[in-house]
């Protein structure tokens, strides 16, 4: 199994939803992210410059998520994973989005896994 970095339960505000009235107000979603760096942990030499800065990843995710309204969390998942693959030295990303909107449920969500395309 490859080395991975995890960010669990990252809360971020978004404008998302199919009905216009839902998309018109901010709501908080949660993200779980698993990143597979291009380098093994044994090769990073205890240097933040040689690994993935998970604080920067978190800030980037929040910025992309808040950048514009979207109808679907599926669209948001695609945009977030594409941004991470383009911005950070990772070979793959797994992302789960949880949305707290449907009455009678804890949450609804989507999960995607995307490898870096060479």
N, CA and C of each residue as an Amber inpcrd file, in Angstrom:
protein
   354
   0.8410000  -1.1770000   0.0000000   0.0000000   0.0000000   0.0000000
   0.8890000   1.2430000   0.0000000   0.5750000   2.2240000  -0.8290000
   1.4130000   3.4240000  -0.8890000   1.2310000   4.3130000   0.3390000
   2.1930000   5.1830000   0.5630000   2.0940000   6.1650000   1.6360000
   0.9780000   7.1500000   1.2920000   0.2270000   7.5550000   2.3030000
  -0.8980000   8.4660000   2.0670000  -0.9730000   9.5400000   3.1390000
  -1.5710000  10.6370000   2.7770000  -1.8560000  11.7450000   3.6860000
  -3.3720000  11.9010000   3.7320000  -3.9160000  12.0200000   4.9410000
  -5.3540000  12.1040000   5.1270000  -5.7590000  13.4440000   5.7420000
  -6.8390000  13.9930000   5.2470000  -7.5080000  15.1390000   5.8580000
  -8.9610000  14.6970000   6.0290000  -9.4210000  14.6370000   7.2580000
 -10.7570000  14.1140000   7.5480000 -11.6560000  15.2130000   8.1170000
 -12.8670000  15.3080000   7.5860000 -13.8710000  16.2000000   8.1470000
 -13.5800000  17.6830000   7.9630000 -12.9020000  18.0420000   6.8790000
 -12.6200000  19.4500000   6.6120000 -13.9360000  20.1640000   6.2870000
 -14.3070000  21.1070000   7.0970000 -15.5420000  21.8500000   6.8820000
 -15.2650000  23.0830000   6.0380000 -16.1300000  23.2980000   5.0480000
 -15.9530000  24.4400000   4.1610000 -17.3120000  24.9460000   3.6880000
 -17.4600000  26.2700000   3.5860000 -18.7190000  26.8200000   3.1000000
 -18.8000000  26.7580000   1.5730000 -20.0030000  26.4810000   1.0720000
 -20.2290000  26.4110000  -0.3700000 -21.6220000  26.9340000  -0.7030000
 -21.7690000  27.2860000  -1.9620000 -23.0830000  27.5670000  -2.5360000
 -23.3510000  26.4340000  -3.5060000 -24.1650000  25.4670000  -3.0800000
 -24.4050000  24.2960000  -3.9080000 -25.8310000  23.7980000  -3.6940000
 -26.4420000  23.3700000  -4.7800000 -27.7780000  22.8020000  -4.7000000
 -28.5090000  22.9740000  -6.0110000 -29.4010000  22.0640000  -6.3050000
 -30.1640000  22.1420000  -7.5450000 -31.1890000  23.2750000  -7.4970000
 -32.0090000  23.3860000  -6.4300000 -32.9470000  24.5140000  -6.4060000
 -32.2050000  25.8500000  -6.2330000 -32.6600000  26.8600000  -6.9320000
 -32.0340000  28.1780000  -6.8320000 -31.9810000  28.6740000  -5.3920000
 -33.0640000  28.4400000  -4.6350000 -33.1110000  28.9340000  -3.2510000
 -32.0790000  28.2380000  -2.3620000 -31.7710000  26.9770000  -2.6190000
 -30.7250000  26.3030000  -1.8470000 -29.3530000  26.8640000  -2.2200000
 -29.1310000  27.0570000  -3.4790000 -27.8460000  27.5560000  -3.9770000
 -27.6220000  29.0210000  -3.5930000 -28.6680000  29.7180000  -3.1870000
 -28.5600000  31.1440000  -2.8560000 -28.0080000  31.3780000  -1.4490000
 -27.9360000  30.3280000  -0.6230000 -27.4300000  30.5280000   0.7390000
 -26.2510000  29.5870000   1.0130000 -25.3100000  30.0940000   1.7910000
 -24.1270000  29.3070000   2.1360000 -24.5200000  28.1370000   3.0250000
 -23.9160000  26.9990000   2.7880000 -24.0560000  25.8460000   3.6580000
 -22.6730000  25.2350000   3.8510000 -22.5180000  24.5020000   4.9270000
 -21.2300000  23.8810000   5.2270000 -21.2670000  22.4210000   4.8090000
 -20.2520000  22.0290000   4.0610000 -20.0630000  20.6300000   3.6980000
 -18.8100000  20.1320000   4.3980000 -18.6130000  18.8210000   4.3820000
 -17.3920000  18.2230000   4.9170000 -16.6830000  17.4420000   3.8340000
 -15.3710000  17.5390000   3.8570000 -14.5330000  16.8290000   2.8980000
 -13.6090000  15.8600000   3.6300000 -13.4740000  14.6740000   3.0800000
 -12.4270000  13.7390000   3.4830000 -11.5350000  13.5600000   2.2650000
 -10.2310000  13.7130000   2.4710000  -9.2920000  13.6560000   1.3570000
  -8.1620000  12.6990000   1.7140000  -7.8070000  11.8480000   0.7560000
  -6.6340000  10.9960000   0.9010000  -5.7430000  11.2540000  -0.3130000
  -4.5430000  11.7130000  -0.0450000  -3.5760000  12.0310000  -1.0940000
  -2.4630000  10.9880000  -1.1030000  -2.0870000  10.5670000  -2.2840000
  -0.9290000   9.6810000  -2.4370000   0.1920000  10.5140000  -3.0540000
   1.1880000  10.8700000  -2.2460000   2.2950000  11.6740000  -2.7770000
   3.1070000  10.8910000  -3.8090000   3.7870000  11.6250000  -4.6700000
   4.6700000  10.9890000  -5.6480000   5.9130000  10.4030000  -4.9820000
   6.2600000  10.9120000  -3.8060000   7.4520000  10.4340000  -3.1020000
   7.0550000   9.6470000  -1.8680000   7.7980000   8.5760000  -1.5670000
   7.5960000   7.8250000  -0.3320000   8.0100000   8.6850000   0.8520000
   7.4010000   8.4370000   1.9890000   7.7470000   9.1910000   3.1960000
   9.2090000   8.9930000   3.5910000   9.7690000   7.8360000   3.2840000
  11.1690000   7.5900000   3.6550000  12.1400000   8.4810000   2.8730000
  11.6430000   9.1270000   1.8050000  12.5040000   9.9620000   0.9680000
  12.3710000  11.4650000   1.2420000  11.5820000  11.8670000   2.2380000
  11.3420000  13.3020000   2.4280000  12.2850000  13.9740000   3.4140000
  13.0410000  13.1990000   4.1700000  14.0700000  13.7720000   5.0370000
  13.5650000  14.7650000   6.0630000  12.3770000  14.5790000   6.6020000
  11.8010000  15.4430000   7.6330000  11.6990000  16.9020000   7.1760000
  11.4380000  17.0920000   5.8900000  11.3620000  18.4310000   5.3120000
   9.9780000  18.6780000   4.7170000   9.3140000  19.7410000   5.1730000
   7.9860000  20.0720000   4.6640000   8.0250000  20.3590000   3.1610000
   9.1430000  20.8490000   2.6750000   9.2740000  21.1360000   1.2490000
   9.2720000  19.8800000   0.3900000   9.5370000  18.7400000   0.9910000
   9.6200000  17.4790000   0.2550000   8.3450000  16.6420000   0.3420000
   7.3500000  17.1560000   1.0530000   6.1050000  16.4150000   1.2080000
   4.9390000  17.3050000   0.7990000   3.7320000  16.9010000   1.1310000
   2.5310000  17.6700000   0.8190000   2.1410000  18.4470000   2.0670000
   2.0590000  19.7490000   1.9720000   1.6560000  20.6090000   3.0770000
   0.1390000  20.5350000   3.2090000  -0.3450000  19.7760000   4.1810000
  -1.7860000  19.5580000   4.2800000  -2.5450000  20.8190000   4.6790000
  -1.8930000  21.7800000   5.3340000  -2.5710000  23.0510000   5.6020000
  -2.8300000  23.7910000   4.2840000  -1.8470000  23.8050000   3.4080000
  -2.0240000  24.4440000   2.0990000  -3.0990000  23.7220000   1.2820000
  -3.1140000  22.3970000   1.3370000  -4.1560000  21.6330000   0.6560000
  -5.5290000  22.0560000   1.1720000  -5.6710000  22.1480000   2.4840000
  -6.9550000  22.5370000   3.0870000  -7.3900000  23.9180000   2.6300000
  -6.4730000  24.8590000   2.6080000  -6.8030000  26.2220000   2.1670000
  -7.1880000  26.2440000   0.6910000  -6.4820000  25.4910000  -0.1310000
  -6.8040000  25.4220000  -1.5630000  -8.1870000  24.8210000  -1.7800000
  -8.4970000  23.7640000  -1.0450000  -9.8160000  23.1420000  -1.1670000
 -10.9200000  24.1400000  -0.8090000 -10.7200000  24.8680000   0.2720000
 -11.7200000  25.8600000   0.6900000 -11.8760000  26.9690000  -0.3540000
 -10.7620000  27.4210000  -0.9030000 -10.8200000  28.4810000  -1.9270000
 -11.5760000  28.0260000  -3.1710000 -11.2690000  26.8400000  -3.6630000
 -11.9360000  26.3290000  -4.8610000 -13.4220000  26.1000000  -4.5740000
 -13.7290000  25.5240000  -3.4210000 -15.1250000  25.2310000  -3.0770000
 -15.9670000  26.4940000  -2.9910000 -15.3950000  27.5680000  -2.4730000
 -16.1430000  28.8150000  -2.2820000 -16.1170000  29.7330000  -3.5010000
 -15.3730000  29.3840000  -4.5320000 -15.1460000  30.2830000  -5.6650000
 -16.3960000  30.6060000  -6.4790000 -17.3440000  29.6680000  -6.5460000
 -18.5250000  29.9080000  -7.3800000 -19.6430000  28.9580000  -6.9810000
 -20.8680000  29.3110000  -7.2870000 -21.9910000  28.3950000  -7.0230000
 -21.9760000  27.2270000  -8.0020000 -22.4910000  26.0950000  -7.5310000
 -22.6310000  24.8990000  -8.3630000 -23.9470000  24.2300000  -8.0210000
 -24.5020000  23.5160000  -8.9790000 -25.7280000  22.7650000  -8.7190000
 -25.4230000  21.4320000  -8.0350000 -24.3610000  20.7670000  -8.4530000
 -24.1020000  19.3910000  -8.0210000 -22.8100000  19.2500000  -7.2210000
 -22.8700000  18.4320000  -6.1630000 -21.6330000  18.1270000  -5.4460000
 -20.7360000  17.2310000  -6.2770000 -21.3100000  16.5400000  -7.2540000
 -20.5030000  15.7460000  -8.1770000 -19.5640000  16.6560000  -8.9820000
 -20.0850000  17.7900000  -9.4140000 -19.2720000  18.7750000 -10.1410000
 -18.1740000  19.3150000  -9.2400000 -18.5330000  19.6390000  -8.0190000
 -17.5530000  20.1410000  -7.0550000 -16.4560000  19.1030000  -6.8210000
 -16.8170000  17.8460000  -6.6890000 -15.8210000  16.7920000  -6.4750000
 -14.8330000  16.7240000  -7.6360000 -15.3380000  16.7990000  -8.8540000
 -14.4600000  16.7770000 -10.0300000 -13.5160000  17.9830000 -10.0420000
 -14.0420000  19.1650000  -9.7410000 -13.2060000  20.3700000  -9.7460000
 -12.1460000  20.3230000  -8.6490000 -12.5120000  19.8420000  -7.4780000
 -11.5440000  19.7680000  -6.3810000 -10.4270000  18.7740000  -6.6770000
 -10.7790000  17.5960000  -7.1750000  -9.7340000  16.6070000  -7.4590000
  -8.8320000  17.0650000  -8.6000000  -9.4060000  17.6740000  -9.6250000
  -8.5860000  18.1750000 -10.7370000  -7.6150000  19.2430000 -10.2500000
  -8.0810000  20.1210000  -9.3780000  -7.2160000  21.1770000  -8.8500000
  -6.0630000  20.5850000  -8.0290000  -6.3660000  19.6160000  -7.1810000
  -5.3050000  19.0100000  -6.3650000  -4.2670000  18.3140000  -7.2340000
  -4.7180000  17.5690000  -8.2350000  -3.7870000  16.8650000  -9.1170000
  -2.9160000  17.8230000  -9.9130000  -3.4480000  18.9820000 -10.2470000
  -2.7000000  19.9820000 -11.0100000  -1.7250000  20.7620000 -10.1210000
  -2.0680000  20.9360000  -8.8540000  -1.3410000  21.8580000  -7.9790000
  -0.2740000  21.2020000  -7.1150000  -0.4860000  19.9530000  -6.7470000
   0.4040000  19.2990000  -5.7800000   1.0800000  18.0680000  -6.3940000
   2.2620000  17.7000000  -5.8770000   2.9660000  16.5130000  -6.4010000
   2.3740000  15.2170000  -5.8500000   1.1990000  14.8770000  -6.3550000
   0.5080000  13.6700000  -5.9240000   0.2380000  12.7820000  -7.1300000
   0.1460000  11.4870000  -6.8630000  -0.1370000  10.5460000  -7.9510000
  -1.6090000  10.1500000  -7.9880000  -2.3170000  10.3570000  -6.8720000
  -3.7560000  10.1200000  -6.8790000  -4.4080000  10.8190000  -5.6930000
  -5.7170000  10.9940000  -5.8210000  -6.4990000  11.6160000  -4.7500000
  -7.8290000  10.8870000  -4.6300000  -8.2300000  10.6470000  -3.4000000
  -9.5610000  10.1220000  -3.0800000 -10.2670000  11.2350000  -2.3010000
 -11.4840000  11.5450000  -2.6990000 -12.2040000  12.6500000  -2.0740000
 -13.6470000  12.2330000  -1.8180000 -14.1290000  12.5200000  -0.6190000
 -15.5320000  12.3240000  -0.2690000 -16.1000000  13.6600000   0.1650000
 -17.2780000  13.9860000  -0.3440000 -18.0060000  15.1840000   0.0580000
 -19.2650000  14.7370000   0.7890000 -19.4820000  15.3100000   1.9720000
 -20.7110000  15.0790000   2.7200000 -21.4980000  16.3940000   2.7920000
 -22.7860000  16.2890000   2.4830000 -23.6880000  17.4420000   2.4750000
 -24.8240000  17.1350000   3.4450000 -25.1810000  18.1000000   4.2650000
 -26.1540000  17.8990000   5.3390000 -27.4480000  18.6400000   4.9990000
 -28.1930000  18.0970000   4.0620000 -29.3490000  18.8140000   3.5330000
 -30.6320000  17.9900000   3.4980000 -30.5340000  16.6850000   3.3870000
 -31.7150000  15.8500000   3.1900000 -32.3310000  15.4820000   4.5390000
 -33.5760000  15.9050000   4.7990000 -34.2220000  15.5750000   6.0690000
 -34.2830000  14.0620000   6.2880000 -34.0730000  13.6580000   7.5320000
 -34.1400000  12.2510000   7.8870000 -32.8740000  11.4740000   7.6190000
 -31.7980000  12.1630000   7.2110000 -30.5160000  11.4980000   6.9810000
 -29.4140000  12.2340000   7.7360000 -28.3400000  11.5170000   8.0660000
 -27.1640000  12.1790000   8.6370000 -26.5150000  13.0710000   7.5840000
 -26.3620000  12.4980000   6.3850000 -25.7420000  13.2320000   5.2870000
 -25.9640000  12.4800000   3.9920000 -25.7470000  13.1940000   2.9010000
 -25.6740000  12.5800000   1.5720000 -24.3030000  12.9390000   1.0360000
 -23.8070000  12.1740000   0.0830000 -22.4730000  12.4870000  -0.3900000
 -22.0740000  11.7540000  -1.6390000 -20.8730000  12.1000000  -2.0800000
 -20.2530000  11.4630000  -3.2310000 -18.7880000  11.1980000  -2.9000000
 -18.2320000  10.1960000  -3.5550000 -16.8050000   9.8930000  -3.4280000
 -16.2270000   9.6720000  -4.8080000 -15.0100000  10.1760000  -5.0150000
 -14.3140000   9.9650000  -6.2720000 -12.8590000   9.5890000  -5.9700000
 -12.2870000   8.8160000  -6.8780000 -10.8660000   8.4890000  -6.8570000
 -10.3200000   8.8510000  -8.2240000  -9.2710000   9.6610000  -8.2250000
  -8.6980000  10.0900000  -9.4980000  -7.1750000   9.9420000  -9.4500000
  -6.6250000   9.1910000 -10.4130000  -5.1720000   9.1250000 -10.5670000
  -4.6720000  10.2830000 -11.4200000  -3.4120000  10.5950000 -11.2660000
  -2.7680000  11.5770000 -12.1380000  -2.6540000  10.9670000 -13.5210000
  -3.1000000  11.7040000 -14.5310000  -2.9740000  11.2290000 -15.9060000
  -1.6820000  11.7640000 -16.4890000  -0.8640000  10.8650000 -16.9770000
   0.4270000  11.2870000 -17.5520000   0.2770000  11.7540000 -18.9730000
